[in-house]
């Protein structure tokens, strides 16, 4: 289980790094500047992190249940 979590964490880090590598060179994004200046960008990031955390916890919970069911059926 610990190896799976480490693998997931490494995958997420690599995905984040790869998106930065392919991002636009032009840093003048008006929408992001507007959201940053009004402080709304932090709300967006908090919502995204909450959703991702919930999904990851859900997948871990399902994995544990499946593992338990597989052990019981064996």
mmCIF file as gemmi writes it, N, C-alpha and C atoms, coordinates in Angstrom:
data_model
loop_
_atom_site.group_PDB
_atom_site.id
_atom_site.type_symbol
_atom_site.label_atom_id
_atom_site.label_alt_id
_atom_site.label_comp_id
_atom_site.label_asym_id
_atom_site.label_entity_id
_atom_site.label_seq_id
_atom_site.pdbx_PDB_ins_code
_atom_site.Cartn_x
_atom_site.Cartn_y
_atom_site.Cartn_z
_atom_site.occupancy
_atom_site.B_iso_or_equiv
_atom_site.pdbx_formal_charge
_atom_site.auth_seq_id
_atom_site.auth_asym_id
_atom_site.pdbx_PDB_model_num
ATOM 1 N N . UNK Axp A 1 ? 0.827 -1.192 0 1 0 ? 1 A 1
ATOM 2 C CA . UNK Axp A 1 ? 0 0 0 1 0 ? 1 A 1
ATOM 3 C C . UNK Axp A 1 ? 0.867 1.25 0 1 0 ? 1 A 1
ATOM 4 N N . UNK Axp A 2 ? 1.943 1.206 0.798 1 0 ? 2 A 1
ATOM 5 C CA . UNK Axp A 2 ? 2.832 2.367 0.866 1 0 ? 2 A 1
ATOM 6 C C . UNK Axp A 2 ? 3.514 2.61 -0.479 1 0 ? 2 A 1
ATOM 7 N N . UNK Axp A 3 ? 3.865 1.525 -1.179 1 0 ? 3 A 1
ATOM 8 C CA . UNK Axp A 3 ? 4.493 1.66 -2.49 1 0 ? 3 A 1
ATOM 9 C C . UNK Axp A 3 ? 3.541 2.301 -3.494 1 0 ? 3 A 1
ATOM 10 N N . UNK Axp A 4 ? 2.251 1.967 -3.383 1 0 ? 4 A 1
ATOM 11 C CA . UNK Axp A 4 ? 1.261 2.55 -4.286 1 0 ? 4 A 1
ATOM 12 C C . UNK Axp A 4 ? 1.142 4.047 -4.048 1 0 ? 4 A 1
ATOM 13 N N . UNK Axp A 5 ? 1.136 4.449 -2.772 1 0 ? 5 A 1
ATOM 14 C CA . UNK Axp A 5 ? 1.026 5.872 -2.456 1 0 ? 5 A 1
ATOM 15 C C . UNK Axp A 5 ? 2.253 6.635 -2.942 1 0 ? 5 A 1
ATOM 16 N N . UNK Axp A 6 ? 3.414 6.032 -2.781 1 0 ? 6 A 1
ATOM 17 C CA . UNK Axp A 6 ? 4.635 6.675 -3.262 1 0 ? 6 A 1
ATOM 18 C C . UNK Axp A 6 ? 4.589 6.797 -4.782 1 0 ? 6 A 1
ATOM 19 N N . UNK Axp A 7 ? 4.116 5.756 -5.452 1 0 ? 7 A 1
ATOM 20 C CA . UNK Axp A 7 ? 3.989 5.797 -6.912 1 0 ? 7 A 1
ATOM 21 C C . UNK Axp A 7 ? 3.016 6.867 -7.375 1 0 ? 7 A 1
ATOM 22 N N . UNK Axp A 8 ? 1.895 6.99 -6.665 1 0 ? 8 A 1
ATOM 23 C CA . UNK Axp A 8 ? 0.908 8.02 -7.009 1 0 ? 8 A 1
ATOM 24 C C . UNK Axp A 8 ? 1.501 9.401 -6.8 1 0 ? 8 A 1
ATOM 25 N N . UNK Axp A 9 ? 2.213 9.601 -5.685 1 0 ? 9 A 1
ATOM 26 C CA . UNK Axp A 9 ? 2.812 10.901 -5.397 1 0 ? 9 A 1
ATOM 27 C C . UNK Axp A 9 ? 3.849 11.275 -6.455 1 0 ? 9 A 1
ATOM 28 N N . UNK Axp A 10 ? 4.668 10.326 -6.838 1 0 ? 10 A 1
ATOM 29 C CA . UNK Axp A 10 ? 5.679 10.588 -7.864 1 0 ? 10 A 1
ATOM 30 C C . UNK Axp A 10 ? 5.01 10.903 -9.196 1 0 ? 10 A 1
ATOM 31 N N . UNK Axp A 11 ? 3.954 10.187 -9.517 1 0 ? 11 A 1
ATOM 32 C CA . UNK Axp A 11 ? 3.23 10.45 -10.765 1 0 ? 11 A 1
ATOM 33 C C . UNK Axp A 11 ? 2.647 11.858 -10.784 1 0 ? 11 A 1
ATOM 34 N N . UNK Axp A 12 ? 2.056 12.267 -9.671 1 0 ? 12 A 1
ATOM 35 C CA . UNK Axp A 12 ? 1.484 13.611 -9.605 1 0 ? 12 A 1
ATOM 36 C C . UNK Axp A 12 ? 2.552 14.69 -9.758 1 0 ? 12 A 1
ATOM 37 N N . UNK Axp A 13 ? 3.692 14.485 -9.124 1 0 ? 13 A 1
ATOM 38 C CA . UNK Axp A 13 ? 4.785 15.454 -9.245 1 0 ? 13 A 1
ATOM 39 C C . UNK Axp A 13 ? 5.258 15.535 -10.69 1 0 ? 13 A 1
ATOM 40 N N . UNK Axp A 14 ? 5.4 14.391 -11.341 1 0 ? 14 A 1
ATOM 41 C CA . UNK Axp A 14 ? 5.851 14.394 -12.733 1 0 ? 14 A 1
ATOM 42 C C . UNK Axp A 14 ? 4.83 15.047 -13.662 1 0 ? 14 A 1
ATOM 43 N N . UNK Axp A 15 ? 3.552 14.829 -13.4 1 0 ? 15 A 1
ATOM 44 C CA . UNK Axp A 15 ? 2.518 15.465 -14.212 1 0 ? 15 A 1
ATOM 45 C C . UNK Axp A 15 ? 2.57 16.974 -14.051 1 0 ? 15 A 1
ATOM 46 N N . UNK Axp A 16 ? 2.727 17.431 -12.817 1 0 ? 16 A 1
ATOM 47 C CA . UNK Axp A 16 ? 2.798 18.877 -12.567 1 0 ? 16 A 1
ATOM 48 C C . UNK Axp A 16 ? 4.017 19.479 -13.245 1 0 ? 16 A 1
ATOM 49 N N . UNK Axp A 17 ? 5.153 18.787 -13.148 1 0 ? 17 A 1
ATOM 50 C CA . UNK Axp A 17 ? 6.365 19.3 -13.78 1 0 ? 17 A 1
ATOM 51 C C . UNK Axp A 17 ? 6.251 19.304 -15.304 1 0 ? 17 A 1
ATOM 52 N N . UNK Axp A 18 ? 5.602 18.305 -15.87 1 0 ? 18 A 1
ATOM 53 C CA . UNK Axp A 18 ? 5.479 18.254 -17.326 1 0 ? 18 A 1
ATOM 54 C C . UNK Axp A 18 ? 4.539 19.346 -17.828 1 0 ? 18 A 1
ATOM 55 N N . UNK Axp A 19 ? 3.511 19.692 -17.063 1 0 ? 19 A 1
ATOM 56 C CA . UNK Axp A 19 ? 2.618 20.765 -17.505 1 0 ? 19 A 1
ATOM 57 C C . UNK Axp A 19 ? 3.346 22.097 -17.483 1 0 ? 19 A 1
ATOM 58 N N . UNK Axp A 20 ? 4.258 22.275 -16.538 1 0 ? 20 A 1
ATOM 59 C CA . UNK Axp A 20 ? 5.038 23.506 -16.523 1 0 ? 20 A 1
ATOM 60 C C . UNK Axp A 20 ? 5.98 23.562 -17.724 1 0 ? 20 A 1
ATOM 61 N N . UNK Axp A 21 ? 6.512 22.428 -18.122 1 0 ? 21 A 1
ATOM 62 C CA . UNK Axp A 21 ? 7.449 22.401 -19.238 1 0 ? 21 A 1
ATOM 63 C C . UNK Axp A 21 ? 6.754 22.767 -20.549 1 0 ? 21 A 1
ATOM 64 N N . UNK Axp A 22 ? 5.476 22.406 -20.696 1 0 ? 22 A 1
ATOM 65 C CA . UNK Axp A 22 ? 4.758 22.673 -21.927 1 0 ? 22 A 1
ATOM 66 C C . UNK Axp A 22 ? 3.862 23.905 -21.844 1 0 ? 22 A 1
ATOM 67 N N . UNK Axp A 23 ? 3.983 24.653 -20.765 1 0 ? 23 A 1
ATOM 68 C CA . UNK Axp A 23 ? 3.134 25.838 -20.619 1 0 ? 23 A 1
ATOM 69 C C . UNK Axp A 23 ? 3.588 26.928 -21.577 1 0 ? 23 A 1
ATOM 70 N N . UNK Axp A 24 ? 2.742 27.919 -21.71 1 0 ? 24 A 1
ATOM 71 C CA . UNK Axp A 24 ? 3.039 29.01 -22.627 1 0 ? 24 A 1
ATOM 72 C C . UNK Axp A 24 ? 4.194 29.835 -22.091 1 0 ? 24 A 1
ATOM 73 N N . UNK Axp A 25 ? 4.995 30.361 -23.013 1 0 ? 25 A 1
ATOM 74 C CA . UNK Axp A 25 ? 6.126 31.193 -22.636 1 0 ? 25 A 1
ATOM 75 C C . UNK Axp A 25 ? 5.629 32.567 -22.181 1 0 ? 25 A 1
ATOM 76 N N . UNK Axp A 26 ? 4.546 33.033 -22.777 1 0 ? 26 A 1
ATOM 77 C CA . UNK Axp A 26 ? 4.001 34.334 -22.444 1 0 ? 26 A 1
ATOM 78 C C . UNK Axp A 26 ? 3.31 34.268 -21.088 1 0 ? 26 A 1
ATOM 79 N N . UNK Axp A 27 ? 3.797 35.026 -20.124 1 0 ? 27 A 1
ATOM 80 C CA . UNK Axp A 27 ? 3.24 34.993 -18.776 1 0 ? 27 A 1
ATOM 81 C C . UNK Axp A 27 ? 2.171 36.051 -18.55 1 0 ? 27 A 1
ATOM 82 N N . UNK Axp A 28 ? 1.732 36.735 -19.584 1 0 ? 28 A 1
ATOM 83 C CA . UNK Axp A 28 ? 0.735 37.786 -19.448 1 0 ? 28 A 1
ATOM 84 C C . UNK Axp A 28 ? -0.667 37.213 -19.651 1 0 ? 28 A 1
ATOM 85 N N . UNK Axp A 29 ? -1.162 36.496 -18.67 1 0 ? 29 A 1
ATOM 86 C CA . UNK Axp A 29 ? -2.5 35.94 -18.737 1 0 ? 29 A 1
ATOM 87 C C . UNK Axp A 29 ? -3.406 36.876 -17.944 1 0 ? 29 A 1
ATOM 88 N N . UNK Axp A 30 ? -4.3 37.534 -18.641 1 0 ? 30 A 1
ATOM 89 C CA . UNK Axp A 30 ? -5.106 38.562 -18.001 1 0 ? 30 A 1
ATOM 90 C C . UNK Axp A 30 ? -6.043 37.996 -16.942 1 0 ? 30 A 1
ATOM 91 N N . UNK Axp A 31 ? -6.66 36.841 -17.215 1 0 ? 31 A 1
ATOM 92 C CA . UNK Axp A 31 ? -7.601 36.281 -16.26 1 0 ? 31 A 1
ATOM 93 C C . UNK Axp A 31 ? -6.889 35.913 -14.962 1 0 ? 31 A 1
ATOM 94 N N . UNK Axp A 32 ? -5.723 35.282 -15.069 1 0 ? 32 A 1
ATOM 95 C CA . UNK Axp A 32 ? -4.978 34.893 -13.872 1 0 ? 32 A 1
ATOM 96 C C . UNK Axp A 32 ? -4.516 36.124 -13.099 1 0 ? 32 A 1
ATOM 97 N N . UNK Axp A 33 ? -4.1 37.17 -13.816 1 0 ? 33 A 1
ATOM 98 C CA . UNK Axp A 33 ? -3.682 38.396 -13.133 1 0 ? 33 A 1
ATOM 99 C C . UNK Axp A 33 ? -4.847 39.026 -12.391 1 0 ? 33 A 1
ATOM 100 N N . UNK Axp A 34 ? -6.006 39.025 -13.015 1 0 ? 34 A 1
ATOM 101 C CA . UNK Axp A 34 ? -7.19 39.593 -12.369 1 0 ? 34 A 1
ATOM 102 C C . UNK Axp A 34 ? -7.605 38.802 -11.144 1 0 ? 34 A 1
ATOM 103 N N . UNK Axp A 35 ? -7.546 37.478 -11.254 1 0 ? 35 A 1
ATOM 104 C CA . UNK Axp A 35 ? -7.923 36.635 -10.116 1 0 ? 35 A 1
ATOM 105 C C . UNK Axp A 35 ? -6.897 36.744 -8.999 1 0 ? 35 A 1
ATOM 106 N N . UNK Axp A 36 ? -5.619 36.872 -9.36 1 0 ? 36 A 1
ATOM 107 C CA . UNK Axp A 36 ? -4.582 37.03 -8.35 1 0 ? 36 A 1
ATOM 108 C C . UNK Axp A 36 ? -4.727 38.352 -7.61 1 0 ? 36 A 1
ATOM 109 N N . UNK Axp A 37 ? -5.022 39.401 -8.355 1 0 ? 37 A 1
ATOM 110 C CA . UNK Axp A 37 ? -5.116 40.722 -7.728 1 0 ? 37 A 1
ATOM 111 C C . UNK Axp A 37 ? -6.323 40.817 -6.797 1 0 ? 37 A 1
ATOM 112 N N . UNK Axp A 38 ? -7.406 40.096 -7.104 1 0 ? 38 A 1
ATOM 113 C CA . UNK Axp A 38 ? -8.583 40.151 -6.233 1 0 ? 38 A 1
ATOM 114 C C . UNK Axp A 38 ? -8.565 39.05 -5.175 1 0 ? 38 A 1
ATOM 115 N N . UNK Axp A 39 ? -7.598 38.143 -5.231 1 0 ? 39 A 1
ATOM 116 C CA . UNK Axp A 39 ? -7.482 37.086 -4.235 1 0 ? 39 A 1
ATOM 117 C C . UNK Axp A 39 ? -8.348 35.879 -4.516 1 0 ? 39 A 1
ATOM 118 N N . UNK Axp A 40 ? -9.039 35.839 -5.64 1 0 ? 40 A 1
ATOM 119 C CA . UNK Axp A 40 ? -9.932 34.719 -5.949 1 0 ? 40 A 1
ATOM 120 C C . UNK Axp A 40 ? -9.177 33.475 -6.395 1 0 ? 40 A 1
ATOM 121 N N . UNK Axp A 41 ? -7.942 33.645 -6.828 1 0 ? 41 A 1
ATOM 122 C CA . UNK Axp A 41 ? -7.164 32.501 -7.299 1 0 ? 41 A 1
ATOM 123 C C . UNK Axp A 41 ? -6.964 31.49 -6.172 1 0 ? 41 A 1
ATOM 124 N N . UNK Axp A 42 ? -6.858 31.979 -4.943 1 0 ? 42 A 1
ATOM 125 C CA . UNK Axp A 42 ? -6.664 31.083 -3.802 1 0 ? 42 A 1
ATOM 126 C C . UNK Axp A 42 ? -7.918 30.251 -3.534 1 0 ? 42 A 1
ATOM 127 N N . UNK Axp A 43 ? -9.071 30.819 -3.809 1 0 ? 43 A 1
ATOM 128 C CA . UNK Axp A 43 ? -10.318 30.067 -3.66 1 0 ? 43 A 1
ATOM 129 C C . UNK Axp A 43 ? -10.371 28.96 -4.707 1 0 ? 43 A 1
ATOM 130 N N . UNK Axp A 44 ? -9.986 29.268 -5.929 1 0 ? 44 A 1
ATOM 131 C CA . UNK Axp A 44 ? -9.978 28.28 -7.008 1 0 ? 44 A 1
ATOM 132 C C . UNK Axp A 44 ? -9.02 27.147 -6.672 1 0 ? 44 A 1
ATOM 133 N N . UNK Axp A 45 ? -7.835 27.483 -6.199 1 0 ? 45 A 1
ATOM 134 C CA . UNK Axp A 45 ? -6.844 26.465 -5.848 1 0 ? 45 A 1
ATOM 135 C C . UNK Axp A 45 ? -7.348 25.614 -4.691 1 0 ? 45 A 1
ATOM 136 N N . UNK Axp A 46 ? -7.985 26.23 -3.706 1 0 ? 46 A 1
ATOM 137 C CA . UNK Axp A 46 ? -8.515 25.475 -2.566 1 0 ? 46 A 1
ATOM 138 C C . UNK Axp A 46 ? -9.6 24.497 -3.01 1 0 ? 46 A 1
ATOM 139 N N . UNK Axp A 47 ? -10.463 24.918 -3.919 1 0 ? 47 A 1
ATOM 140 C CA . UNK Axp A 47 ? -11.528 24.032 -4.405 1 0 ? 47 A 1
ATOM 141 C C . UNK Axp A 47 ? -10.933 22.866 -5.192 1 0 ? 47 A 1
ATOM 142 N N . UNK Axp A 48 ? -9.973 23.15 -6.044 1 0 ? 48 A 1
ATOM 143 C CA . UNK Axp A 48 ? -9.334 22.094 -6.83 1 0 ? 48 A 1
ATOM 144 C C . UNK Axp A 48 ? -8.627 21.096 -5.917 1 0 ? 48 A 1
ATOM 145 N N . UNK Axp A 49 ? -7.893 21.592 -4.929 1 0 ? 49 A 1
ATOM 146 C CA . UNK Axp A 49 ? -7.199 20.701 -4.004 1 0 ? 49 A 1
ATOM 147 C C . UNK Axp A 49 ? -8.177 19.866 -3.186 1 0 ? 49 A 1
ATOM 148 N N . UNK Axp A 50 ? -9.302 20.458 -2.795 1 0 ? 50 A 1
ATOM 149 C CA . UNK Axp A 50 ? -10.314 19.717 -2.041 1 0 ? 50 A 1
ATOM 150 C C . UNK Axp A 50 ? -10.896 18.581 -2.882 1 0 ? 50 A 1
ATOM 151 N N . UNK Axp A 51 ? -11.198 18.875 -4.133 1 0 ? 51 A 1
ATOM 152 C CA . UNK Axp A 51 ? -11.75 17.85 -5.03 1 0 ? 51 A 1
ATOM 153 C C . UNK Axp A 51 ? -10.731 16.735 -5.267 1 0 ? 51 A 1
ATOM 154 N N . UNK Axp A 52 ? -9.49 17.099 -5.543 1 0 ? 52 A 1
ATOM 155 C CA . UNK Axp A 52 ? -8.46 16.083 -5.779 1 0 ? 52 A 1
ATOM 156 C C . UNK Axp A 52 ? -8.206 15.235 -4.539 1 0 ? 52 A 1
ATOM 157 N N . UNK Axp A 53 ? -8.182 15.863 -3.374 1 0 ? 53 A 1
ATOM 158 C CA . UNK Axp A 53 ? -7.99 15.124 -2.132 1 0 ? 53 A 1
ATOM 159 C C . UNK Axp A 53 ? -9.135 14.133 -1.915 1 0 ? 53 A 1
ATOM 160 N N . UNK Axp A 54 ? -10.348 14.581 -2.162 1 0 ? 54 A 1
ATOM 161 C CA . UNK Axp A 54 ? -11.502 13.703 -2.026 1 0 ? 54 A 1
ATOM 162 C C . UNK Axp A 54 ? -11.432 12.522 -2.97 1 0 ? 54 A 1
ATOM 163 N N . UNK Axp A 55 ? -11.037 12.773 -4.209 1 0 ? 55 A 1
ATOM 164 C CA . UNK Axp A 55 ? -10.927 11.683 -5.185 1 0 ? 55 A 1
ATOM 165 C C . UNK Axp A 55 ? -9.844 10.687 -4.793 1 0 ? 55 A 1
ATOM 166 N N . UNK Axp A 56 ? -8.719 11.187 -4.33 1 0 ? 56 A 1
ATOM 167 C CA . UNK Axp A 56 ? -7.622 10.298 -3.935 1 0 ? 56 A 1
ATOM 168 C C . UNK Axp A 56 ? -8.033 9.457 -2.732 1 0 ? 56 A 1
ATOM 169 N N . UNK Axp A 57 ? -8.686 10.081 -1.744 1 0 ? 57 A 1
ATOM 170 C CA . UNK Axp A 57 ? -9.147 9.329 -0.577 1 0 ? 57 A 1
ATOM 171 C C . UNK Axp A 57 ? -10.192 8.286 -0.968 1 0 ? 57 A 1
ATOM 172 N N . UNK Axp A 58 ? -11.057 8.622 -1.915 1 0 ? 58 A 1
ATOM 173 C CA . UNK Axp A 58 ? -12.067 7.68 -2.385 1 0 ? 58 A 1
ATOM 174 C C . UNK Axp A 58 ? -11.414 6.47 -3.052 1 0 ? 58 A 1
ATOM 175 N N . UNK Axp A 59 ? -10.417 6.713 -3.89 1 0 ? 59 A 1
ATOM 176 C CA . UNK Axp A 59 ? -9.736 5.617 -4.578 1 0 ? 59 A 1
ATOM 177 C C . UNK Axp A 59 ? -9.001 4.734 -3.575 1 0 ? 59 A 1
ATOM 178 N N . UNK Axp A 60 ? -8.365 5.337 -2.575 1 0 ? 60 A 1
ATOM 179 C CA . UNK Axp A 60 ? -7.664 4.558 -1.554 1 0 ? 60 A 1
ATOM 180 C C . UNK Axp A 60 ? -8.66 3.705 -0.777 1 0 ? 60 A 1
ATOM 181 N N . UNK Axp A 61 ? -9.81 4.28 -0.441 1 0 ? 61 A 1
ATOM 182 C CA . UNK Axp A 61 ? -10.839 3.54 0.311 1 0 ? 61 A 1
ATOM 183 C C . UNK Axp A 61 ? -11.367 2.352 -0.504 1 0 ? 61 A 1
ATOM 184 N N . UNK Axp A 62 ? -11.633 2.576 -1.779 1 0 ? 62 A 1
ATOM 185 C CA . UNK Axp A 62 ? -12.103 1.502 -2.652 1 0 ? 62 A 1
ATOM 186 C C . UNK Axp A 62 ? -11.041 0.408 -2.775 1 0 ? 62 A 1
ATOM 187 N N . UNK Axp A 63 ? -9.766 0.807 -2.875 1 0 ? 63 A 1
ATOM 188 C CA . UNK Axp A 63 ? -8.68 -0.162 -2.979 1 0 ? 63 A 1
ATOM 189 C C . UNK Axp A 63 ? -8.608 -1.026 -1.727 1 0 ? 63 A 1
ATOM 190 N N . UNK Axp A 64 ? -8.763 -0.418 -0.567 1 0 ? 64 A 1
ATOM 191 C CA . UNK Axp A 64 ? -8.733 -1.186 0.682 1 0 ? 64 A 1
ATOM 192 C C . UNK Axp A 64 ? -9.899 -2.162 0.749 1 0 ? 64 A 1
ATOM 193 N N . UNK Axp A 65 ? -11.072 -1.725 0.329 1 0 ? 65 A 1
ATOM 194 C CA . UNK Axp A 65 ? -12.235 -2.616 0.345 1 0 ? 65 A 1
ATOM 195 C C . UNK Axp A 65 ? -12.041 -3.786 -0.612 1 0 ? 65 A 1
ATOM 196 N N . UNK Axp A 66 ? -11.515 -3.513 -1.795 1 0 ? 66 A 1
ATOM 197 C CA . UNK Axp A 66 ? -11.271 -4.585 -2.759 1 0 ? 66 A 1
ATOM 198 C C . UNK Axp A 66 ? -10.233 -5.568 -2.245 1 0 ? 66 A 1
ATOM 199 N N . UNK Axp A 67 ? -9.19 -5.046 -1.622 1 0 ? 67 A 1
ATOM 200 C CA . UNK Axp A 67 ? -8.159 -5.916 -1.065 1 0 ? 67 A 1
ATOM 201 C C . UNK Axp A 67 ? -8.746 -6.822 0.011 1 0 ? 67 A 1
ATOM 202 N N . UNK Axp A 68 ? -9.589 -6.245 0.869 1 0 ? 68 A 1
ATOM 203 C CA . UNK Axp A 68 ? -10.231 -7.031 1.924 1 0 ? 68 A 1
ATOM 204 C C . UNK Axp A 68 ? -11.136 -8.104 1.324 1 0 ? 68 A 1
ATOM 205 N N . UNK Axp A 69 ? -11.912 -7.752 0.289 1 0 ? 69 A 1
ATOM 206 C CA . UNK Axp A 69 ? -12.794 -8.727 -0.344 1 0 ? 69 A 1
ATOM 207 C C . UNK Axp A 69 ? -12.015 -9.832 -1.035 1 0 ? 69 A 1
ATOM 208 N N . UNK Axp A 70 ? -10.877 -9.488 -1.651 1 0 ? 70 A 1
ATOM 209 C CA . UNK Axp A 70 ? -10.058 -10.491 -2.288 1 0 ? 70 A 1
ATOM 210 C C . UNK Axp A 70 ? -9.474 -11.458 -1.258 1 0 ? 70 A 1
ATOM 211 N N . UNK Axp A 71 ? -9.059 -10.944 -0.104 1 0 ? 71 A 1
ATOM 212 C CA . UNK Axp A 71 ? -8.538 -11.816 0.935 1 0 ? 71 A 1
ATOM 213 C C . UNK Axp A 71 ? -9.61 -12.736 1.49 1 0 ? 71 A 1
ATOM 214 N N . UNK Axp A 72 ? -10.828 -12.212 1.636 1 0 ? 72 A 1
ATOM 215 C CA . UNK Axp A 72 ? -11.931 -13.038 2.16 1 0 ? 72 A 1
ATOM 216 C C . UNK Axp A 72 ? -12.337 -14.133 1.182 1 0 ? 72 A 1
ATOM 217 N N . UNK Axp A 73 ? -12.247 -13.861 -0.104 1 0 ? 73 A 1
ATOM 218 C CA . UNK Axp A 73 ? -12.667 -14.854 -1.105 1 0 ? 73 A 1
ATOM 219 C C . UNK Axp A 73 ? -11.606 -15.919 -1.344 1 0 ? 73 A 1
ATOM 220 N N . UNK Axp A 74 ? -10.38 -15.63 -0.953 1 0 ? 74 A 1
ATOM 221 C CA . UNK Axp A 74 ? -9.302 -16.619 -1.173 1 0 ? 74 A 1
ATOM 222 C C . UNK Axp A 74 ? -9.285 -17.698 -0.134 1 0 ? 74 A 1
